[in-house]
Amino acid sequence: MEENAVVTPDEVVTDTITNLFTYANYFLVAALVVLLTYMTIRDFKKKQREKKLSQEREAYNNQFDNEEEKEEL
């Protein structure tokens, strides 16, 4: 036989508030994980782009350096 548990309104309110804060914390943690992942990917792409630009700049400068050496000869 089942016994009916007596639940007071105080307990219901307390449990509801606790559940709301628990889910809010889960949401905030998930948002932080997404934000950190986004920032990491953005920084990685930015470093790759800077590296590519520096290589292109170096190749461009070397091209003119080689032309100047040929003119000197």
N, C-alpha and C positions, 0 to 999 in steps of 0.2 A: 504494500500500500504506500502511496505517495504521501509525503507530508508537505503541506503547503508552507513555504518559508515566508516569514513576514518581512516585507521590504518596506522600509520607511522612505518617505519622499527625500529625506536628507541623503540617504544612501544612493538613491537614483541620481540625484543632482551631482553628488560627488563622483560617482562612476562616469556620468556623462562628461563632466569637466575633465576628468582624468583621461578618458578616451580621446577627447578633442585635443588636449595637449600632446598626447602620445602621437596622434596622427599628424599634428602640426610639426612635431619634431621630425617624424619620418619625411615629411614633405621638405623641410628645410635641409635635411641631410642630403636628400636626393638632388635638390637644387644646387647645393654646394658641389656635389660630385659632378654634375653637368657643367657648372661654371668652371671648375678646375680643369676638366677635360677640354672644354672649349679654349680656355686660355693656353693650355699646353700645346694644343694643335696649332693655334694661332701663332704662338711664339716659334714653334718648329718651322712652320711655313715661312715666317718672316726671316728666320736665320737662313733658310735655304735660298730665299730670294736674294738676300744680301750677299750670300756667297756666290751665287750665279752672277750678280751684277759686278762684284769685284773681279771675278774671273774674266768677264767680258771687257771690263775696263782695262784690266791688265793686258789682255790680248790686243785691245785697240791701241794702248800705249806702246806695246812691243812692235806693232806694225809700223808705227811712225819712227820708232827708234831704229828699226832695220832699214827703213828708207833713208834716213839721215846717214847711216853708216855707208850705204851704197853710194850716196852722193859725195861723201868725203873721199872715197877711193877714186 
